Amino acid sequence: MWKIEKDCDGSATILRLSGRIQSDDIASIQSVMSDGCPRKILDLSEVTLVDLDVIRFLMSCEDDGIELVQCPAYVREWILRERSE
């Protein structure tokens, strides 16, 4: 089970993700992110578990300029390992 909370102040959209995020959830996250705000931030402080497709999605988010904040150590490490391959 996962949850998403959205906060937009006009200049940035902050999405707080929590719980277990799986590949099936990526489309929903993308849909919420497409609000026209120029700056996007993903707060991952409450994420408990992800799969490989989510890691690749987060990598592409970073590549597109989306900031990942409060990223769990295991997620950051997995991203770094995927980038090095």
N, CA and C atoms as an extended XYZ file, in Angstrom:
255
Properties=species:S:1:pos:R:3:atomname:S:1:resname:S:1:resid:I:1 pbc="F F F"
N         0.837       -1.176        0.000 N   MET     1
C         0.000        0.000        0.000 CA  MET     1
C         0.883        1.242        0.000 C   MET     1
N         0.478        2.227       -0.763 N   TRP     2
C         1.251        3.457       -0.843 CA  TRP     2
C         0.314        4.648       -0.836 C   TRP     2
N         0.920        5.812       -0.636 N   LYS     3
C         0.141        7.041       -0.575 CA  LYS     3
C         0.966        8.172       -1.169 C   LYS     3
N         0.261        9.151       -1.737 N   ILE     4
C         0.926       10.325       -2.284 CA  ILE     4
C         0.188       11.566       -1.797 C   ILE     4
N         0.959       12.553       -1.352 N   GLU     5
C         0.415       13.842       -0.947 CA  GLU     5
C         1.070       14.904       -1.820 C   GLU     5
N         0.280       15.859       -2.267 N   LYS     6
C         0.780       16.888       -3.172 CA  LYS     6
C         0.639       18.257       -2.526 C   LYS     6
N         1.701       19.052       -2.644 N   ASP     7
C         1.681       20.425       -2.160 CA  ASP     7
C         2.297       21.285       -3.262 C   ASP     7
N         1.560       22.295       -3.705 N   CYS     8
C         2.051       23.174       -4.764 CA  CYS     8
C         1.902       24.614       -4.313 C   CYS     8
N         2.999       25.370       -4.386 N   ASP     9
C         2.951       26.770       -3.983 CA  ASP     9
C         3.043       27.716       -5.179 C   ASP     9
N         2.885       27.187       -6.365 N   GLY    10
C         2.951       28.007       -7.569 CA  GLY    10
C         4.307       27.959       -8.252 C   GLY    10
N         5.384       27.820       -7.460 N   SER    11
C         6.711       27.746       -8.056 CA  SER    11
C         7.298       26.342       -7.988 C   SER    11
N         6.762       25.512       -7.105 N   ALA    12
C         7.261       24.141       -6.969 CA  ALA    12
C         6.126       23.220       -6.532 C   ALA    12
N         6.205       21.999       -7.026 N   THR    13
C         5.284       20.954       -6.604 CA  THR    13
C         6.079       19.951       -5.791 C   THR    13
N         5.635       19.703       -4.565 N   ILE    14
C         6.279       18.709       -3.712 CA  ILE    14
C         5.324       17.528       -3.596 C   ILE    14
N         5.830       16.364       -3.962 N   LEU    15
C         5.066       15.129       -3.823 CA  LEU    15
C         5.706       14.303       -2.718 C   LEU    15
N         4.937       14.008       -1.689 N   ARG    16
C         5.405       13.166       -0.598 CA  ARG    16
C         4.877       11.755       -0.834 C   ARG    16
N         5.804       10.855       -1.079 N   LEU    17
C         5.443        9.466       -1.310 CA  LEU    17
C         5.669        8.686       -0.029 C   LEU    17
N         4.786        7.760        0.251 N   SER    18
C         4.985        6.926        1.432 CA  SER    18
C         4.505        5.511        1.146 C   SER    18
N         5.102        4.590        1.877 N   GLY    19
C         4.721        3.187        1.745 CA  GLY    19
C         5.549        2.443        0.720 C   GLY    19
N         4.940        1.399        0.206 N   ARG    20
C         5.587        0.499       -0.759 CA  ARG    20
C         5.212        0.950       -2.168 C   ARG    20
N         6.212        1.389       -2.943 N   ILE    21
C         5.981        1.879       -4.303 CA  ILE    21
C         6.430        0.799       -5.285 C   ILE    21
N         5.525        0.430       -6.187 N   GLN    22
C         5.833       -0.602       -7.171 CA  GLN    22
C         5.653       -0.047       -8.576 C   GLN    22
N         6.109       -0.805       -9.544 N   SER    23
C         6.065       -0.364      -10.938 CA  SER    23
C         4.661        0.024      -11.384 C   SER    23
N         3.652       -0.643      -10.867 N   ASP    24
C         2.260       -0.323      -11.233 CA  ASP    24
C         1.851        1.084      -10.785 C   ASP    24
N         2.577        1.661       -9.846 N   ASP    25
C         2.235        2.967       -9.295 CA  ASP    25
C         2.865        4.131      -10.060 C   ASP    25
N         3.799        3.847      -10.934 N   ILE    26
C         4.541        4.899      -11.636 CA  ILE    26
C         3.613        5.796      -12.451 C   ILE    26
N         2.675        5.220      -13.167 N   ALA    27
C         1.765        6.022      -13.997 CA  ALA    27
C         0.962        6.998      -13.142 C   ALA    27
N         0.531        6.568      -11.976 N   SER    28
C        -0.213        7.454      -11.075 CA  SER    28
C         0.658        8.604      -10.590 C   SER    28
N         1.898        8.300      -10.271 N   ILE    29
C         2.821        9.348       -9.816 CA  ILE    29
C         3.059       10.347      -10.944 C   ILE    29
N         3.289        9.850      -12.148 N   GLN    30
C         3.500       10.732      -13.295 CA  GLN    30
C         2.289       11.611      -13.541 C   GLN    30
N         1.120       11.068      -13.384 N   SER    31
C        -0.102       11.829      -13.599 CA  SER    31
C        -0.212       12.990      -12.605 C   SER    31
N         0.090       12.727      -11.364 N   VAL    32
C         0.029       13.774      -10.338 CA  VAL    32
C         1.118       14.820      -10.568 C   VAL    32
N         2.251       14.388      -11.116 N   MET    33
C         3.373       15.305      -11.360 CA  MET    33
C         3.107       16.252      -12.523 C   MET    33
N         2.221       15.912      -13.416 N   SER    34
C         2.027       16.716      -14.631 CA  SER    34
C         1.033       17.853      -14.380 C   SER    34
N         1.454       18.798      -13.559 N   ASP    35
C         0.571       19.913      -13.206 CA  ASP    35
C         1.035       21.242      -13.785 C   ASP    35
N         2.117       21.245      -14.538 N   GLY    36
C         2.590       22.470      -15.165 CA  GLY    36
C         3.542       23.293      -14.311 C   GLY    36
N         3.750       22.903      -13.061 N   CYS    37
C         4.676       23.615      -12.190 CA  CYS    37
C         6.100       23.368      -12.707 C   CYS    37
N         6.924       24.406      -12.793 N   PRO    38
C         8.251       24.235      -13.379 CA  PRO    38
C         9.220       23.418      -12.518 C   PRO    38
N         9.083       23.471      -11.208 N   ARG    39
C        10.010       22.766      -10.316 CA  ARG    39
C         9.253       21.662       -9.588 C   ARG    39
N         9.847       20.474       -9.597 N   LYS    40
C         9.211       19.327       -8.965 CA  LYS    40
C        10.177       18.704       -7.957 C   LYS    40
N         9.624       18.308       -6.818 N   ILE    41
C        10.405       17.687       -5.753 CA  ILE    41
C         9.666       16.432       -5.303 C   ILE    41
N        10.391       15.328       -5.214 N   LEU    42
C         9.843       14.088       -4.676 CA  LEU    42
C        10.443       13.877       -3.289 C   LEU    42
N         9.605       13.894       -2.275 N   ASP    43
C        10.013       13.639       -0.896 CA  ASP    43
C         9.784       12.151       -0.632 C   ASP    43
N        10.873       11.442       -0.410 N   LEU    44
C        10.812        9.986       -0.270 CA  LEU    44
C        11.021        9.532        1.172 C   LEU    44
N        10.871       10.447        2.127 N   SER    45
C        11.191       10.144        3.529 CA  SER    45
C        10.379        8.996        4.114 C   SER    45
N         9.188        8.768        3.615 N   GLU    46
C         8.334        7.721        4.174 CA  GLU    46
C         8.184        6.503        3.262 C   GLU    46
N         9.041        6.405        2.251 N   VAL    47
C         9.013        5.244        1.356 CA  VAL    47
C         9.668        4.065        2.073 C   VAL    47
N         8.981        2.936        2.074 N   THR    48
C         9.498        1.769        2.786 CA  THR    48
C        10.100        0.714        1.865 C   THR    48
N         9.579        0.607        0.642 N   LEU    49
C        10.054       -0.426       -0.267 CA  LEU    49
C         9.786       -0.007       -1.704 C   LEU    49
N        10.725       -0.304       -2.594 N   VAL    50
C        10.570       -0.020       -4.025 CA  VAL    50
C        11.056       -1.220       -4.818 C   VAL    50
N        10.703       -1.261       -6.105 N   ASP    51
C        11.231       -2.308       -6.970 CA  ASP    51
C        12.153       -1.681       -8.016 C   ASP    51
N        12.730       -2.499       -8.854 N   LEU    52
C        13.715       -2.037       -9.831 CA  LEU    52
C        13.135       -0.997      -10.789 C   LEU    52
N        11.914       -1.193      -11.249 N   ASP    53
C        11.309       -0.228      -12.165 CA  ASP    53
C        11.145        1.141      -11.504 C   ASP    53
N        10.852        1.152      -10.228 N   VAL    54
C        10.730        2.424       -9.505 CA  VAL    54
C        12.094        3.091       -9.395 C   VAL    54
N        13.126        2.317       -9.143 N   ILE    55
C        14.489        2.874       -9.099 CA  ILE    55
C        14.821        3.510      -10.443 C   ILE    55
N        14.525        2.835      -11.518 N   ARG    56
C        14.803        3.390      -12.858 CA  ARG    56
C        13.956        4.630      -13.122 C   ARG    56
N        12.712        4.647      -12.640 N   PHE    57
C        11.862        5.828      -12.751 CA  PHE    57
C        12.470        6.997      -11.977 C   PHE    57
N        12.927        6.738      -10.754 N   LEU    58
C        13.540        7.802       -9.954 CA  LEU    58
C        14.811        8.328      -10.613 C   LEU    58
N        15.568        7.446      -11.232 N   MET    59
C        16.763        7.873      -11.968 CA  MET    59
C        16.379        8.813      -13.106 C   MET    59
N        15.349        8.458      -13.853 N   SER    60
C        14.926        9.308      -14.967 CA  SER    60
C        14.360       10.624      -14.448 C   SER    60
N        13.717       10.606      -13.293 N   CYS    61
C        13.235       11.850      -12.686 CA  CYS    61
C        14.417       12.778      -12.411 C   CYS    61
N        15.455       12.233      -11.781 N   GLU    62
C        16.646       13.046      -11.499 CA  GLU    62
C        17.258       13.574      -12.785 C   GLU    62
N        17.331       12.729      -13.798 N   ASP    63
C        17.892       13.148      -15.089 CA  ASP    63
C        17.082       14.288      -15.706 C   ASP    63
N        15.787       14.329      -15.397 N   ASP    64
C        14.904       15.376      -15.919 CA  ASP    64
C        14.856       16.609      -15.019 C   ASP    64
N        15.690       16.626      -13.977 N   GLY    65
C        15.765       17.791      -13.106 CA  GLY    65
C        14.840       17.769      -11.907 C   GLY    65
N        14.185       16.655      -11.671 N   ILE    66
C        13.312       16.521      -10.508 CA  ILE    66
C        14.189       16.169       -9.307 C   ILE    66
N        14.018       16.925       -8.242 N   GLU    67
C        14.833       16.740       -7.055 CA  GLU    67
C        14.260       15.638       -6.170 C   GLU    67
N        15.135       14.729       -5.721 N   LEU    68
C        14.747       13.695       -4.767 CA  LEU    68
C        15.265       14.124       -3.410 C   LEU    68
N        14.361       14.307       -2.444 N   VAL    69
C        14.783       14.719       -1.106 CA  VAL    69
C        14.414       13.654       -0.091 C   VAL    69
N        15.191       13.616        0.988 N   GLN    70
C        14.998       12.669        2.072 CA  GLN    70
C        14.884       11.246        1.543 C   GLN    70
N        15.769       10.942        0.630 N   CYS    71
C        15.787        9.639       -0.023 CA  CYS    71
C        16.372        8.598        0.943 C   CYS    71
N        15.669        7.498        1.185 N   PRO    72
C        16.228        6.452        2.054 CA  PRO    72
C        17.582        5.978        1.527 C   PRO    72
N        18.470        5.661        2.444 N   ALA    73
C        19.839        5.280        2.066 CA  ALA    73
C        19.863        4.111        1.087 C   ALA    73
N        19.009        3.120        1.293 N   TYR    74
C        19.033        1.958        0.394 CA  TYR    74
C        18.579        2.338       -1.016 C   TYR    74
N        17.655        3.289       -1.128 N   VAL    75
C        17.198        3.739       -2.451 CA  VAL    75
C        18.326        4.501       -3.145 C   VAL    75
N        18.994        5.400       -2.417 N   ARG    76
C        20.106        6.161       -3.006 CA  ARG    76
C        21.213        5.220       -3.451 C   ARG    76
N        21.544        4.244       -2.623 N   GLU    77
C        22.588        3.282       -2.966 CA  GLU    77
C        22.204        2.481       -4.210 C   GLU    77
N        20.963        2.070       -4.302 N   TRP    78
C        20.490        1.303       -5.450 CA  TRP    78
C        20.551        2.158       -6.715 C   TRP    78
N        20.178        3.403       -6.606 N   ILE    79
C        20.269        4.318       -7.757 CA  ILE    79
C        21.719        4.434       -8.213 C   ILE    79
N        22.627        4.617       -7.267 N   LEU    80
C        24.045        4.734       -7.613 CA  LEU    80
C        24.559        3.471       -8.287 C   LEU    80
N        24.137        2.321       -7.805 N   ARG    81
C        24.573        1.047       -8.418 CA  ARG    81
C        24.014        0.899       -9.829 C   ARG    81
N        22.758        1.267      -10.027 N   GLU    82
C        22.155        1.187      -11.359 CA  GLU    82
C        22.846        2.138      -12.336 C   GLU    82
N        23.213        3.313      -11.854 N   ARG    83
C        23.895        4.282      -12.721 CA  ARG    83
C        25.277        3.789      -13.137 C   ARG    83
N        25.926        3.047      -12.268 N   SER    84
C        27.280        2.580      -12.571 CA  SER    84
C        27.298        1.387      -13.518 C   SER    84
N        26.158        0.736      -13.702 N   GLU    85
C        26.102       -0.426      -14.601 CA  GLU    85
C        25.910       -0.037      -16.040 C   GLU    85
